[in-house]
Amino acid sequence: MGGRLARVFRTFNVESRARREISKEKPMPAPRHPTSRLDELADHREIQEEIYRKDDRLLTLLKDVYVESRDPPVRVKDGGGEHLPCKQEEKRLTKLGHLGDLDVKKVPKGKISIVEALTLLNNHKLHPQIWTAEKIAVEYSLELKEVNSLLEFFIPFAVQEFPKETKKAIKPT
């Protein structure tokens, strides 16, 4: 029902509305930039003839020009490998976590994986006498200063479970 009503209003007095729009005065276009007037000059015959006319004097001068060029000798740079690492980074095998195939297998020396970081933080938290900063530095190939910073500023989460209260539940009536 709504479609029919919309169509009636859409087609009502279409011809007179169209004539009114067509008969309206058109807006005046914006003035052209001076560079666009060059196309108008190209339509003149005299200018076209001047452009395409062969000038014998200029042609003889152009024929007299002789250009000789040689490429400079190619030099091989001695320091070509400046931006390349001089040796490949040493990598070590990681202590694998519980994810198996998704775990990182090799880590560059001086770095640790997330699983290893959480493991060493937890080990230090549970047994600080056994897992000292020096032992962690040797075990994971890290610098002692970095291990001390890691142990000082990163604290693993502590999960605390509170005992359930033994109050009797109120029975719904």
C-alpha positions as CSV (number, residue, x, y, z in Angstrom):
1,M,0.0,0.0,0.0
2,G,2.8,2.4,0.9
3,G,4.6,1.7,-2.4
4,R,1.5,2.8,-4.4
5,L,1.2,6.0,-2.4
6,A,4.8,6.9,-2.9
7,R,4.6,6.2,-6.7
8,V,1.6,8.5,-6.9
9,F,3.5,11.4,-5.3
10,R,6.6,10.7,-7.4
11,T,4.7,10.8,-10.7
12,F,2.4,13.7,-9.8
13,N,2.9,16.7,-12.1
14,V,6.2,15.3,-13.4
15,E,6.2,17.2,-16.7
16,S,5.6,20.6,-15.3
17,R,8.3,20.1,-12.6
18,A,10.7,19.0,-15.3
19,R,9.9,22.1,-17.4
20,R,10.4,24.4,-14.4
21,E,13.9,22.9,-13.7
22,I,14.9,23.1,-17.3
23,S,13.8,26.7,-17.8
24,K,15.7,27.9,-14.7
25,E,18.7,30.1,-15.5
26,K,21.9,28.2,-15.4
27,P,24.6,29.3,-13.0
28,M,27.5,31.1,-14.6
29,P,30.7,29.0,-14.7
30,A,33.8,30.1,-12.8
31,P,36.4,32.0,-14.8
32,R,39.1,29.9,-16.4
33,H,42.7,30.0,-15.4
34,P,45.0,31.8,-17.9
35,T,46.9,28.6,-18.6
36,S,43.8,26.9,-19.9
37,R,43.5,29.6,-22.6
38,L,46.6,28.2,-24.4
39,D,44.3,25.6,-26.0
40,E,42.4,28.5,-27.6
41,L,45.6,29.9,-29.1
42,A,46.5,26.5,-30.5
43,D,43.4,26.7,-32.8
44,H,44.9,29.6,-34.8
45,R,46.5,28.6,-38.1
46,E,49.4,31.0,-37.9
47,I,50.6,29.6,-34.6
48,Q,50.2,26.0,-35.8
49,E,52.2,26.8,-38.9
50,E,55.0,28.5,-36.8
51,I,55.2,25.4,-34.6
52,Y,55.5,22.9,-37.4
53,R,57.6,24.9,-39.9
54,K,61.1,23.6,-40.4
55,D,63.8,26.1,-39.7
56,D,66.9,25.3,-41.8
57,R,69.3,27.5,-39.8
58,L,68.4,25.8,-36.5
59,L,68.6,22.4,-38.2
60,T,72.2,23.0,-39.4
61,L,73.2,24.2,-35.9
62,L,71.7,21.1,-34.4
63,K,73.6,18.8,-36.8
64,D,76.9,20.5,-35.9
65,V,76.4,19.5,-32.2
66,Y,78.3,16.4,-31.3
67,V,78.0,14.9,-27.8
68,E,80.4,12.3,-26.6
69,S,79.8,10.7,-23.3
70,R,81.5,7.9,-21.4
71,D,80.4,6.2,-18.2
72,P,82.8,6.5,-15.3
73,P,84.7,3.3,-14.5
74,V,82.8,1.1,-12.1
75,R,84.4,0.9,-8.7
76,V,83.8,-2.0,-6.4
77,K,83.2,-0.8,-2.8
78,D,85.4,-2.5,-0.3
79,G,83.1,-1.9,2.6
80,G,80.1,-3.5,0.9
81,G,79.1,-5.5,4.0
82,E,79.0,-2.6,6.4
83,H,75.3,-2.8,7.0
84,L,75.2,-6.6,7.2
85,P,75.8,-8.3,10.5
86,C,79.4,-9.5,10.7
87,K,78.4,-12.8,12.3
88,Q,75.2,-14.6,12.6
89,E,73.5,-14.2,16.0
90,E,74.1,-17.0,18.4
91,K,70.9,-18.7,19.3
92,R,70.0,-21.1,22.2
93,L,67.3,-23.6,22.6
94,T,64.5,-22.5,24.9
95,K,63.1,-24.4,27.8
96,L,59.8,-25.5,26.2
97,G,56.5,-24.6,27.8
98,H,53.2,-26.5,27.7
99,L,52.2,-25.3,24.2
100,G,54.5,-27.7,22.3
101,D,54.4,-26.7,18.6
102,L,53.4,-23.1,19.3
103,D,56.3,-22.4,21.6
104,V,59.3,-20.5,20.4
105,K,62.1,-23.1,19.8
106,K,65.2,-20.8,19.4
107,V,65.9,-17.5,21.0
108,P,68.9,-15.2,20.5
109,K,71.4,-15.2,23.4
110,G,70.7,-12.3,25.8
111,K,66.9,-12.6,25.2
112,I,64.2,-14.9,26.7
113,S,60.7,-16.0,25.6
114,I,57.6,-15.1,27.4
115,V,57.2,-18.7,28.8
116,E,60.8,-18.6,30.1
117,A,60.3,-15.1,31.7
118,L,57.2,-16.3,33.5
119,T,59.0,-19.5,34.6
120,L,62.1,-17.8,35.9
121,L,60.0,-15.2,37.8
122,N,57.9,-17.9,39.3
123,N,60.9,-20.0,40.3
124,H,62.6,-17.0,41.9
125,K,59.4,-16.2,43.8
126,L,58.9,-19.7,45.1
127,H,62.6,-20.5,45.8
128,P,64.7,-17.3,46.0
129,Q,67.6,-19.0,47.7
130,I,68.0,-21.6,44.9
131,W,67.1,-19.3,41.9
132,T,69.3,-16.3,42.6
133,A,70.0,-13.6,40.0
134,E,73.4,-15.0,39.2
135,K,72.0,-18.5,38.5
136,I,69.2,-17.2,36.3
137,A,71.8,-15.1,34.4
138,V,73.9,-18.2,33.7
139,E,71.0,-20.5,33.0
140,Y,69.3,-18.2,30.4
141,S,72.4,-16.5,29.0
142,L,71.4,-13.0,30.3
143,E,73.3,-10.1,31.8
144,L,73.2,-9.9,35.5
145,K,72.1,-6.2,35.5
146,E,69.1,-7.1,33.3
147,V,68.2,-10.0,35.5
148,N,68.3,-7.8,38.6
149,S,66.0,-5.3,36.9
150,L,63.7,-8.1,35.8
151,L,63.4,-9.5,39.3
152,E,62.9,-6.1,40.8
153,F,60.3,-4.6,38.4
154,F,58.3,-7.6,37.1
155,I,56.3,-9.5,39.7
156,P,54.3,-12.6,38.6
157,F,50.6,-12.7,39.5
158,A,49.7,-14.4,42.8
159,V,46.5,-16.4,42.8
160,Q,44.9,-16.5,46.2
161,E,41.9,-18.7,47.0
162,F,39.9,-17.8,50.0
163,P,38.3,-20.6,51.9
164,K,34.6,-21.0,51.5
165,E,32.5,-20.0,54.4
166,T,30.7,-22.9,56.1
167,K,27.5,-21.0,56.9
168,K,24.4,-23.0,56.2
169,A,22.5,-21.8,53.2
170,I,19.0,-20.5,53.8
171,K,16.5,-22.8,52.2
172,P,14.1,-21.1,49.9
173,T,10.5,-21.5,51.1
